[in-house]
Amino acid sequence: MDHNPPHFHADYQGSRAEYDIKTLDVIAGKLPPRAHALVLEWASIHKDELLENWEKASAPEPLSKINPLN
């Protein structure tokens, strides 16, 4: 099982950040402002799916694909 709090990782052009799924706060790292804004927009839309994948990863079970921003 991964460590808490439930989180996801985002990578962009060599930058990396970890985001708390429930609050969308940055736990570690940093992304450029534009990439950070896009990650927040995407994660706010897919928060329930991210939490479901967190549970699956803890089981462990295969993760579901989450759609990108359109």
N, C-alpha and C positions, 0 to 999 in steps of 0.2 A: 504494500500500500504506500502511496506517495504521502508526503508530509502535508499537514494542514497549514493554513486554511485552504479550502478548495480554490484552486488557481489554474491559470493557463499561461503558457509562454507565447510571446509574440516576437518574431524576428523580422528585421527590416534592414537591408543593406549593411550587414555587419553589426547592427545595434540589436540589443535584446532586452526585453523587459518581462517581468512576471506580474500578472494582474490578479487580484482577489476577485473571484467570480461574483460574490454577493455584493460587494461594495464598488467594484471596478477601480479600486485604489491600486496604485503601483506598489508592489511589495519589494521589488528589486529591479535594478537596471534602469534604462532610460531609452526612449525612442525619440526621434526628431518630432517636433510639434505636429506636423501634418500627419505623420504616421500614427502618432499617439491618438489624435482626434479620430482617425478612421477606425482604429482598434476599438475605441470607446463606443463609437456608433455601431459597429458590428456586434460587439459584445452585449450592448444593451438590447439589441434585437434578439439575440440568441442566448440570453442568460439561462433560460430553462434548459435548453439543449446542452449548454456547457455543464450545468449541474448534473444532468443525466449522464453525460460522458464521464464526469468525475466519479459518479457512483459505479459506472461500468468499469472504469480503470481500477477502482478499488476492489472489485469482485474477484479476479480480473475477468473481464469480458471484452470482446471486440468493441471498439468505439464506433459511433455513428458519424457519418459525414455531416458536416455543418456547412451550409451554403455560404459563399462569399457575399460581400456587398454587391448589389447590382449597379 
